[in-house]
Amino acid sequence: MSTEVKAAGSGSRWKLSLDTWAVLAAFLAALLIRAGVFKHLPW
């Protein structure tokens, strides 16, 4: 019986978890608010 080892980075390079995308979106929103691009975001 043989086992195959798949490389962790064999998939798409930009395939990130949903949590990672949410954190990046929150940082981007905070940066835009801090820069004055948006005065208020209606959450």
ZAMARGU-4260 file (C-alpha; in steps of 0.2 Angstrom, whole numbers, plus 5000, padded with zeros to 4 digits):
<rodrens>
0) 5000/5000/5000 | 5008/5017/4995 | 5003/5034/5001 | 5004/5050/4991 | 5010/5066/4998
5) 5002/5081/4991 | 5011/5098/4992 | 5002/5111/5003 | 5006/5124/4990 | 5001/5115/4975
10) 4984/5124/4973 | 4981/5141/4968 | 4992/5154/4976 | 4978/5166/4980 | 4967/5153/4989
15) 4965/5160/5006 | 4953/5155/5019 | 4937/5165/5022 | 4943/5171/5039 | 4959/5178/5030
20) 4949/5188/5017 | 4937/5195/5031 | 4952/5201/5041 | 4960/5209/5025 | 4944/5218/5021
25) 4942/5224/5039 | 4960/5231/5038 | 4957/5239/5021 | 4941/5247/5028 | 4950/5254/5043
30) 4964/5261/5033 | 4951/5270/5021 | 4942/5277/5036 | 4958/5283/5044 | 4964/5291/5028
35) 4947/5300/5027 | 4941/5292/5011 | 4925/5286/5020 | 4918/5296/5035 | 4907/5282/5040
40) 4902/5264/5034 | 4885/5259/5038 | 4888/5241/5045
</rodrens>
